[in-house]
Amino acid sequence: MNAATDSAPRDDKRAWRSWALYDWANSAFATTVMAGFFPLFFKEYWANPNNPNESTFYLGMANSIGSIIVAALAPFLGAVADRGTAKKKFLALFAFLGIIMTGGLWMVQQGQWRMAVLFYVLAAVGFSSGNIFYDSLLPGIARKEKVDYVSTLGFAWGYIGGGLLFALNVVMFLQPALFGIPDGSTAIRISFITVAVWWALFSIPIFLFVHEKGIYAPVGLGEAIVSGWKQLWATLRDIRHLNVVGLFLLAYWFYIDGVDTIVRMAVDYGMSLGFDSSALITALLLVQFIAFPAALLYYRFAARIGVKTAIMYAIGGYVVITFLGYFMQETWHFYTLAVMVALFQGGIQALSRSLYTRLIPAGKSAEFFGFYNMLGKFAAVVGPSLMGTVTLMTGNVRTGILSVLVLFILGAFFLARVDVARGEHLAREYLAR
């Protein structure tokens, strides 16, 4: 039942900018911490630098554990988000968790890899769980005709904001003396503080200027848990009737897991091969600023050849990247592969979402996307664990990265069997029942 009405106009440009600024704010965690300095510092400072295969295993497990926790929470958190007036409260709670744990990495001393993993996992839970509520605010601030624009605004500002702070942190790391910092290790520890401050500072506008639209009466935690499980099982039952959706989700789970594994484990892999840390961080910075325009160009490419075909090409691109990564020897090889990742990264994520939209019933989009987002949180569970375990068992990190090929191959195998036209027909038929 409706319990509240929209308290703010849905074409408020200040609300749009304030909402997008949260992406600007928390993308600093994804770039500086998750993809950049945490894997670097973990291998060289917190873990045993003389046993790189072991540290790859620990890092893979840390990423997987964080993803599993968020995936387990997602249906319950989604139920709360769908129920109306607690979105900003839960966003504040999880943002606070992420900010405090990220800043807390400053205090972790050399060799304390267990504490580093604990802080990182909790920060990742705050980051990913907060995004559930951040996304859920979008329909309340933008009409259907504007939602793509506002969503893209957040996407764009996230790349720019995360990239700008990462650039500053990279300069701090490469030239610490310019900032009065004694060494690169101290610069990295300070960078964790800058991410926490950046995240907190630019989160303020969303709480001040984004008004929450109440849809249902607020529910208690117990009811939210029951509602979350009911919604999950209802969606699973519907997917059996819409088997094309189920097949696509299976494909998506495999190939997006591979994508996330490459992103999260790239620096760790380069370090294991003996590449200079400054070169690896510079390559990541290159990815940040190439990925956004590349994603826009990939949209145009998809418009010419079709969305499904474009995703298949992107999967093929990642297969080539992974295969070439096995043979990587020189620093310029890493730069080349970083550019290749940037060309496909934004495109494969955005096109996967748009293809899924075509396959689901329009009247049940919130329910189906709740499941889609939950499944997305399981991404980077199998891949990092697979890579870390294979590396530990074989004693060869090159074999570990090659094992990720399995995820892309399986993803392409199942995606090739997705009949988009039949899926669209089933979705229309489902609504007509």
Helices and strands as residue ranges (DSSP letters): H 13-28, I 29-37, H 38-41, I 42-46, H 52-82, H 87-104, G 105-107, H 113-136, H 138-141, H 144-174, G 176-179, H 184-209, H 221-241, H 243-272, H 277-305, H 307-326, H 331-359, G 362-364, H 365-378, H 382-394, H 397-402, H 405-416, H 420-431
